[in-house]
Amino acid sequence: MNKQTILFDMDDTLLYCNKFFDMVVDQFADLMEMWFHTYQIPIAEIKQKQAEIDLQRVEQSGFAPDHFPQSFMDAYEFFSDMTGRLKSEQEQRQLLELGRSVYGHDIEPYPFMYETLTQLTEEGHELHLYTGGVPQVQMRKVTEAGLERFFADRIHITRHKTTEYLDSIIRNNRLDRKATWMIGNSLRTDITPALKNGIHAIFMPALQEWAYNNVQVDTEPQGAFLTLSSLAEIPDAIRRYTENAATG
């Protein structure tokens, strides 16, 4: 099989991420419901306001570690102002600590992550990691998961994953677009940019998806556009496609 270049997203493609944020949001909503109990604000409304604030900030300035805790603070202030309930510095500190706790969890790989990366490496493919976020936070995950052995110095981290940034990776590394793949869970930041750059794409839907990632794909694929449910399916899917393309 021809050597392929394969770019992997990390959060919710190789390592679980969203479920930890969801757990912390549940704790936040429970606290808020308790504090604002007499005002009878539905938990769903509390969660919706926090998600709205968080999403707006990410769309404006990308990923930063203080955004998520600050969304708790902003939602708290919103409901305090709305109800007239007095604000408490102790409650605000508690919310900031709760929001920051999401970055301290142990990493949890998706099933077959190591086996899949090992197989692709042994088959001679060149693997890249392309992830969005804060470099210190993302590199901590890379190190804890032992991913350097698969990606070496081919690790690309940016606050904003965009079509232009992906294009710069392709150009700077002189990648052959006809033999390059992007694999990820985000239609917004993985799949759409890949298709716009004329490379192959494999969509790996997350079980718990963040609203930010859900967009309509309106770009016509110039190569493969596959949807798979397990990392273990990737090597065979790439092999089948490249073999069919070579004989077709």
C-alpha positions, -999 to 999 in steps of 0.1 A, spaced: 0 0 0 12 35 -8 25 55 22 -1 79 35 1 110 57 -25 108 85 -34 137 107 -52 129 139 -73 152 161 -67 144 198 -97 154 220 -126 131 215 -108 113 187 -79 97 205 -86 108 241 -119 114 259 -126 150 266 -162 162 263 -175 138 289 -153 154 316 -166 188 307 -202 174 309 -196 160 343 -183 193 356 -212 212 340 -236 188 358 -219 197 391 -221 234 383 -258 232 375 -265 212 407 -247 239 428 -266 267 410 -300 249 414 -293 246 451 -282 283 456 -311 296 434 -336 271 446 -362 296 458 -362 312 424 -372 279 407 -348 282 377 -348 250 357 -314 231 355 -318 230 317 -320 268 316 -288 271 338 -269 247 315 -282 265 284 -270 299 296 -235 285 305 -232 267 272 -242 299 253 -216 320 272 -188 294 267 -196 289 230 -196 327 223 -162 331 239 -146 302 220 -160 316 187 -146 350 195 -111 341 206 -105 303 204 -96 279 232 -81 292 264 -80 275 299 -98 304 316 -128 304 293 -146 274 308 -143 285 345 -152 321 335 -184 308 318 -195 295 353 -188 330 368 -206 348 340 -237 325 343 -237 330 380 -236 367 376 -263 366 350 -287 347 373 -277 368 403 -286 400 384 -318 385 370 -331 374 404 -315 400 426 -299 373 448 -268 387 465 -234 375 451 -210 357 473 -172 357 469 -170 323 484 -195 309 459 -176 326 431 -143 311 442 -160 277 444 -172 280 408 -138 290 395 -122 260 413 -148 237 399 -143 250 364 -106 246 366 -109 211 379 -118 198 344 -81 203 333 -68 180 361 -84 147 352 -64 117 342 -63 110 305 -85 83 291 -77 69 256 -105 58 233 -107 20 227 -80 6 203 -61 39 202 -27 24 209 -33 -6 186 -45 16 157 -16 40 160 9 11 162 -6 -7 132 -5 25 110 31 32 121 42 -4 113 25 -1 79 48 28 71 24 57 73 35 91 86 13 102 115 7 138 126 -12 151 156 -33 182 150 -52 196 180 -68 227 192 -62 243 226 -35 257 249 -1 242 241 7 234 278 -26 217 284 -25 197 252 12 187 256 5 174 291 -21 150 276 3 140 248 30 132 274 7 114 298 -8 93 270 27 85 256 18 98 221 53 112 213 64 78 201 38 79 173 40 116 164 75 127 174 80 163 163 49 162 140 26 177 167 6 208 156 -13 228 183 -33 260 177 -59 280 196 -80 281 164 -82 251 141 -91 266 107 -90 258 70 -61 282 67 -41 267 95 -45 232 81 -34 245 47 -2 259 63 5 224 78 1 208 44 23 234 27 50 237 53 54 199 55 50 195 17 23 169 20 7 153 -10 -30 162 -8 -40 131 -26 -22 109 0 -32 129 31 -60 122 56 -76 141 84 -93 121 111 -114 138 138 -148 142 156 -155 178 147 -173 186 115 -164 223 121 -127 221 128 -116 187 114 -138 176 85 -149 208 68 -113 222 67 -100 189 54 -125 188 25 -118 224 17 -81 216 15 -88 188 -9 -75 160 14 -92 128 26 -114 129 57 -126 104 82 -153 115 106 -154 98 140 -186 110 157 -182 115 194 -209 99 217 -212 132 235 -207 161 211 -203 197 218 -227 221 200 -197 240 186 -187 211 165 -220 205 148 -222 223 114 -234 214 80 -208 200 56 -213 219 23 -180 211 6 -178 184 -22 -151 159 -13 -123 156 -38 -112 123 -23 -125 100 5 -150 111 30 -158 83 54 -176 80 87 -164 53 111 -174 44 146 -142 29 159 -105 37 157 -99 0 149 -116 4 116 -92 30 103 -63 10 89 -86 -13 68 -107 17 56 -76 35 44 -61 4 28 -93 -4 9 -97 31 -4 -61 34 -16 -62 0 -32 -95 8 -50 -81 42 -61 -50 26 -75 -69 0 -95 -98 23 -104 
